[in-house]
Amino acid sequence: MIATTSSHSTRLALAVVCLLTVWTAAPAAAERVAHASFRTPPVPGDWTFAVSHPEGVRSADQLSGPRREDARWVLRLGATKSSTRFAPVALDSFQDAVVSWVMRVERARWNDDAFFEVRVRGAAGEERVLRRWDAAALRRAKPGRGNFESAPLPPELDPVEVVVEARASVARGAAWFDVFDLRVDATNRAQLPARPLEWERPPYLQQVGTDRATLRWRSRYPARALLRWWPAAGNRANAREWRSRARATDHEAELSELSPDTRYRYEIELGGKSMAEGAAFAFRTAPTADTEAPVGVWVIGDSGMCGANARGCEDAARVHDAFARVSTDTPTSLWLLLGDNAYPFGTDWQYTQALFQLYARRTATTPLWSVLGNHDVYSASSSDQSGAYFDAFSLPTAGELGGVPSGTEAYYAFNWGPIHFVALDSQDSDRSAQGAMARWLEADLAASASARWRIALFHHPPYTAGSHDSDDPDDSGRRMIEMREVFLPILERHGVDLVLSGHSHGYERSGLIHGHYGASSSYHVAAHAVGGAANPGGTFGAAYRKARGPGVAGTVYAVVGSASEASTRMRRHPVMERSLATLGSLWLVVEGFSLRGRFVDGEGAVLDDFEIRKVAAAVAPKRETRGVPPTWLAIAVAGLAALALAAVWRGRRVV
């Protein structure tokens, strides 16, 4: 981010983010007529973004000029195969053309002549304003908040250009605009009869419980939808149906009266054409709390780099495929996203590419749950639950899947079999001790005391020494410190077993600890390690014993933030037993009174293996080493036995 130095001159920068991949190889019926994803303060001259059509290759032309506070961007609706050859495309063969963008402002000391405006220009030169923020509106805008907006393009103008114009005029200090993910979408009438329907967002599962589920999907052009579902062990002829009430692109179907721990098949038709059918389109409902069957959980953090570059897509796919190869012995019941799901700005299209298209096969079968990250809030707001993040997910607010109602999708709770999950918003909600989220967490954990296992997830880690530093008050706006000081005492007071975070781009995992809420220098093994000291050398794994029952001390903290990019910097935080600067994800398996976690890298190697065992309260907690070669263990035991016998023999001689 670059700021202006005075009201008369502006320091300028431009970052163009080219989106490089498309999920399906064939051109879509709903065309992206033009798309420019960029972030910049106001820049001089006209910046023309020419986007290829329909091949899918993006490019951008940059025009320079004298630096000043006024800026004007022009998105031309047309086709090009290179940045030097641009051919306009008429929209007379298109329908439902919509322009959308995300605008963010910094600071609020705007002069009266400041403004931000989006307008469309027709082939005859006529212009029409679609959206305007005057100085008064800019003053009311909360700095740093992304504002996703869209508007239909009037077909009577025969639109050829979308113009974005801004004036960053401020009373004093620095101010600027961010504008990104400016795009125009339209439906090509000529292609509707001939082209097969394609997904923009393939089916994905939300809010799956013991008796309900939500299925969502997005088509590339408006269509009526039909959904059928039935128990996989039953007869398709007895399938239940859901039908959309009107033609739409975004569809959300709520399935009710389901049976616990039951596999269901489903089919989807769009416009009368079958789009989802076969064994790949199936899911299993949540089991009841008394189940003894294993529950598999896939955990990924900071997985959205595919929204920023092709390397991010490749790395994220590697991590997923490596997990799929290793986790074959236990079905994956659910999937946790630890935030930063779509880089760099969490826009609607970046979510489509980095999450719903990249993981299309996984989303069709495995329910996913998410928390908000710092990159997600460029285009979302927790205060009114608006923006791309909240539009993408359907999350529980009324305790419908277990837990105390939160009244917001920013933080919530749900049950899956013997596990109670609490998802917190470490980025955009009030993190004070008397805030609504802290009060809700206290009430929810008190109400869920009977749960066999409790797991918390949020984006900012309370302990990390990777790409972020949890000791640094200037890192992430003190969010890591506030989560450690305010929320860890609540979590530990109620005996939460595992805390999962992302943000720092690596993998870190603590021992079983309790009561450490200060800087890393204040950590002491004798005071904070439960059942044994952490191993500075980094054991391959460990098993921890923890007494059963509510409020028992001992929590393991894991940072899982390298699902699409790994940091090159990694130090060892004193609480951590494992610290790895490598791509990967975490695989959890909960079975009975055992919770086992394995970190799987991008090649499929298991680089960490830990377990928490719940034991009878009379058994003292202790730490056991996992993965120690049996031969060396036998030698060590034999040596200790020999020393003990020698001591006894010397004692007898003295007597």
Beta strands, then each sheet from edge to edge (+ up, - down):
strand 1: 15-16
strand 2: 30-36
strand 3: 38-39
strand 4: 46-49
strand 5: 70-76
strand 6: 78-82
strand 7: 85-88
strand 8: 94-106
strand 9: 115-122
strand 10: 127-133
strand 11: 146-152
strand 12: 159-167
strand 13: 176-188
strand 14: 199-206
strand 15: 213-223
strand 16: 225-231
strand 17: 240-243
strand 18: 248-255
strand 19: 263-270
strand 20: 273-276
strand 21: 282-284
strand 22: 295-300
strand 23: 332-337
strand 24: 368-370
strand 25: 380-381
strand 26: 386-387
strand 27: 412-416
strand 28: 419-423
strand 29: 453-457
strand 30: 498-501
strand 31: 507-510
strand 32: 541-547
strand 33: 556-560
strand 34: 576-580
strand 35: 584-591
strand 36: 594-601
strand 37: 606-615
strand 38: 623-626
sheet 1: 1+ 3-
sheet 2: 2+ 13- 8+ 11-
sheet 3: 4+ 5+ 12- 9+ 10-
sheet 4: 6+ 7-
sheet 5: 14+ 15- 18+
sheet 6: 17+ 16- 19+ 20-
sheet 7: 17+ 16- 19+ 21-
sheet 8: 24+ 23+ 22+ 35- 36+ 37- 32- 38+
sheet 9: 25+ 26-
sheet 10: 27+ 28- 29- 30- 33- 31+ 34-
end
